[in-house]
Amino acid sequence: MRFHQLERFVMAHIVIIGAGVIGTTIGRALAFKKAGPITILEKEPSAGQHQSGRNSGVIHSGINQKPGSMKARMCVEGNRLLREYCRKKKVPMEECGTLVSARTEKECCVLEKLLDMGMQCEVPGLKIITQKELKEREPASLGIAALFSPQGATVDAPALMEALTQEAKGLGIRYRFGTKVTGIDGKTVSTNQGKIEADHVINCAGLHSDTIAHMMDVGKQYRIIPFRGEYMEVRNCGVRSMIYQAPDLRFPFLSIHLTRETDGRVLAGPSAVPAFGREAYNKEWVWREMPGIFLSRQFIRLFMNPEFVGIAFDNAMVSLSKSAFLRQIQSLVSGVKSDDIIPARAGIRAQMVDSSGKMVNDLVAEYFKDSTHILNAVSPGLTSSLAFAEHVADRILNPQS
């Protein structure tokens, strides 16, 4: 029975909404499995214009993921697959390792917790290093100890997207850029370029994944709350790898951290403040979207949490004040002055919140006969992408497995 179901599916037309790293890698995985003709719809003129191309380019090792979660499993496996892919395709990558810096004895306890979590998740090579070894690795670091993860790396995210997109096209996947989905009725996808008939729709719309899902009466308990993250370029700081603050494990945000990119630049960030639109990269107010965000049950209940309000206030200060941003950097490394930091880029995090006001901190996908919805694939979505795509493709093609 399963063979005949798969045989019928192989002849189907698969339509993927969203040409970010998740949509592209899922299409790629299905094409390798010869699942049938695949079309990827993207409203932008090229692939990876939002979360996939506006991140810090970190290939996460999985040290801050919840043991047993889908995200932990996909991050660790995805790290391995992505590093292999970059080597094979000659995508610019720096395998520099990740350092989580502790600046107080209390933060040293967080390192112990992260070490335990990472070991449960089977992250290779983790160890806590002393201040002396930390200084040898990062002379400007102000930490008293650090958790070192050798599997951490950085990648040129736009170059990675270009490699994946060209490979997908080579596998026969058709991209339709400038094609915005305006409605879905059964298997008919309406767009600004006309209607498209699909046998199976895969929603990989990222910042708009809830909107697409709601068109099909899926995931009504979830809403994307966009969080704007700003990056600063830090000059003359001498950072060689990646230096993170010890995180607040109650929330999915990682606070300001320093990342040496593949072109040698060092980025600090991102901050995390509610955005006034799903693509409000320049702090603009997208009035038509604001009621749906700020009057939603999910947003209201999220901001009823006093602990979250405190975190949000601190991040707002960092976003609004260059001196506050600078202080965050100066708490990690020495010698950075105001003149050493300049605005770089901004991104929007598609943070899913459920109807109770809780931030969803795991990968969420819902599968149906005629559609699949990737509702939550935020950081480390880039890292997890190749492994997650294999998982999703297998689940679609073998629905009873």
N, C-alpha and C positions, 0 to 999 in steps of 0.2 A: 504493500500500500504506500509506504513512504517513497519508494522508487517512482511510482506512477505520479504521486503528488509533485515530486521534484521534476519529473519529466515534463509535466504540464507547465510548471513554473519556468523552466528553461526557455520556453517559447514566448514568455511574457515580455511586454515592454515595461521597463522599470524607469520611473521618472523620479529623480532626486532633486529636491528643492534646497539649494544652497551649495555654492562651490567653494566653501572653506575647506580646511584640512580634513574635517570629519566627512563632509559630503564627498570630497574627492577620493579619500582613501577607502570609503565604503564602496564607491563606484568601482575603484580599482580592484578591490578584493572580489567583488561580484564578477567583474570582467575576467579575472584570472580563473574563476570557477565556471566560466562560460554560461552565465545565467541568462543571457539573451541580450537584446538591444537595450542600451542604457542612455538616457538623456539627462544631463544635469542643467537645471535652470538656475540662472543667477541674474539678479536685477542690476548688478554692477557691470562695468565694461570688461572686467577681468576677475580672476579668481583671487580669493584670500584678502579681500579689501578691508575686512573688519577684524575680529578677534585673531584670526590666523596670521595676519600680517602686521598687527599693531602690538604685539606682545614683546617681552624682553628677550625672546629667543632661547630661553632656558630649557635644557633637556633635564627634567627633574629625575632624581634617583628613587624617590618614593619614601623619603625619611619621615615626612609628616602626615602620612596617610593612615587612616584607621585600619588596623589589622583585620583581615577578613572581608573588607569592603571590595566591591567591584573596582573602584578607583585604584586601590592599592595594588591589586593583581594586574590591572591593565597598565599601570604606571611602570611597575618593575619590568614587565615583559616588553612594554612599549619602549622603554629606555634602551633595552638591548637591540630591539629591531630597528629603532630609529638611528642609533649610532652605526649599525651595520649598513643601513641604507645610505647614510651620508657618505660613508667611506666608498661604497660601491659606485655611487652616482657623482662622487667628488663634489658634494655640497659643502661649502665652507663650514667647518665645525672646529671647536676647541674643546678637547677633553681635559679640562682644567680642574675638575673636582669642585665640590661644594663645601663651604665652611659655614656652620651655624655658630655664631659667636655668643659667648656668655660674658656679660659685663659685671655681674654680681653673683653672689653665692646662690641667691634664689634662682637666677637663670641657669646656673650649673645644674640645679635639680631638673629644669626643663630639658637640658641636654640628656640627662639620664633617662628621662621619659621618652625622648625622641629615639635614643639608642635602642631602648627596649621595643618600641613600636617598629622601628626599622628592621630589627632582627626578626621580629615576628613576621614581617612582610617579606623576609628573605632578601633584603637589600644587601648586595655583596660589599665586603671590605670596610664596613663602618667601624670607626673607633673615635674615642674621645682623646684629644691631644692637649698637651700642656701649653701654657703661655709661651714657653720657650720655642716649642715646635711651631706654634701658631705664628710667632714672630719670624721664624725662618721662612715660612710659606708666604706670609703677608706682613712685611716689616711695619706697615703703617697701622696695623690692627690694634685696637685698644682692648680687646677681649682678654680675660684672665684664663680662658680655656675655650675649646671649640669642639664641635662634633664634625669630623671630616668624613665626607662621602666621596670616594674616588670615582664613582660612576656619573657624577654630575658633569654636565657639559653645556656649551652654548652653540647655537646654530644660527646661520643666516636664514631667518624664517621666510622672507620673500623668495630667496633662492630655492629653499626647500619646496615652497608652493609651486614655483615654476617647474622644478624637476618632476614633482608628482603630477602636475597638470599635463605636461608634455607626455609623460608615460601613459597617463589615462587616455589621452587622445590616440596614442599609438596602439592602444588596446581596443580601439574602435568606439570609445565613449564620445558621444556628441555633446558639446557644450553649446548652450544658447544663452549668450550674454545679453544684457539689457532687457531681460525678460522677467518682469515682476508678476508674481502670483497675486491675483485679485480675488479669487474665490475657488472653491472646490465643491463639486456636486457629484457624489459617488466617485466614479473613475474619470470624470472630466475635470481637468485643471484649466481654469480660466486665467489668462494672463493679458498683459497689455499688448501682446503680440498675437493674440488669438487663443483658441482653445486647443488643448492637447489631450489626447486619450491615453490613459495609463492603465496597465493591468495591476501595477503595484506602485504606490507613492511612498517615497522615503523622505520624511521631513528632517532636514539637517539645516534649518534656517537660523540657528544660533540665536542672535538677539531677537529674532522674530519667531522662534520655534513655538512659543505658546500661541501666538496669533494664528499660525498655520494649523496647529493642533485643534484650536477652538473652532476653526472652520469645519472640522470633521467631528466635532463633539467629543474630543479627546482631551484629557488632562485639564479639565475645568478647575480642578483644585489647585493648580499651579499658575504662577504668574512670574514672568521675567521682570525683575527690578534691576534696571541698569545702574552700574556703579562706574563712575569715571575715574580712571587712574592716570596720573601725570608722571612723566619721567623727566629728570634733569640729567644733562650731560655733565660729568665731573672731570675737570681737567687737572693735570698735575697731581694726581692722588696716588699713583703708583700701584693701584690694585691689579693683581695678577690673575685672579680667578673670580669667585663669587663669594660674597660675604653677606650672610643673612643675620638679622636679629633673631634671638630666641622668640618663637611665636607665642601668641595667646591661643592655645589649642581649643578654646571655646568657639572660635570663629574661623572661617576659611581664609581670611586675609593674612598676608605674610609680612605686613609692615614694610617700611622702606628698606631696601637691600641694594647692594652694589653688584653690578654684573659687568664683567669685561666682555665686550662683544667681539665677534670674529674679525671686525675691522680695526680692533685696538681701542675703540672708544669705551669709556666706562659710563654706564648708566646707573642712576639712582632712582628708585621708585619701585612700584607705583604707589601713589596714595589711593584711597578708596572712598569716594563720596557719592551719594546718590546723584545721578545725572538727570537733567531736565529733558531728556529724550533718549531714545535708544541709540542714536548716532550723533549725540550732542558733543562732539569731540572738542569744539571750541567754546564750550560753556554756554552755547546758545540755548534758548528756551523754545522747545518744540511744543507749542501750545496744544495742538491737536492730540498729542500723546499724553500730556501731563495728567488729565483727569483719570485716565486708565491706569496710570502708575500710582499717583499719590492718593487717590480716593479708593483704591482697591483694598479689599479686606486683608490681603496679604501684606501690603505695605503698612497699613494702620496697625495691624497686630505685631508686625516686626518692630515698629517704633514704640510699642507699649513695653518693650523689654528694656529696662533701665541700663543693663549692662551694655546692650548694643548701642544705646543712645550715647553712652560715654565714649565708646570706640568711634562712633560716627563723628562726635564733636572733635575728638583729637585729630581725626583724619581731615576734617574740614579746616582746622587750623593749619595743618601742613599744606593743604591745597591752596589756601588763601594767602599764606604768608611765606615768602622766600626765606625769611630768617628761621621760621619754624622748620621748614624743609631742611635748611642747612644744619640746624641743631641735630636732626635725626642722623644726617650723614656724619657729623662730627662725633656722635656717640659711638660710631663704628670704627672710624679711622681718624688719624691725626693729620694736621697740616692743611686741611681744606678751608679756604676762605670764601667769602661771598663772591668775589670776582671769579672764582674757579668754577662756579656752576651757572649753566645757561639752560633755558627751556629746551627740551628735546621734542618728544612726541607725547600724544595721549591716546589711550585706548579705553574701550568700554567693556566692562565685565558683565556678561549675561548671567546675573545671579538669580537662580531659581528660588522662590519662596513659596512654601505651601500655605494652605488655608488657615493653619494655626499660627502663622507668622514665623515659622522656623525656616532658617536657611537650609536648603538641601545641599548636602556636602558629599554626594556620591553620584556616579553616573546613573542617569535615568533614561531608560528606553522602554517604550510600550509597543507591543507587536500585535497586529491584527491580520486577518486574511488578506486584505487589500491595501494595507498601509502599515508603515513602521514609523515611529516618532522618536527621534533623539531629542529628548526634552531638556537634558542637562548634561553638558559635556565641557564644562569650563575647566580652568587650570587644575591639573596638568593635561588638558585636552590635547595640546600639540604633542606632548610626550607620549600620551596613551594612544594616539590616533591609529597607528598601524596594527597594534594588538587589538584595540577595540573594534576596528573595522573587520578584522577576521572573525571576531566573536559575533558581530551583528550579521555579517554575511552568512555564517553557518546557521545562526538562529532563524534567519529568513528562509534559507533553502531547506532546512530540516526542522520544521516547526514543532515536531513532536519529540525532538531529541532533548 
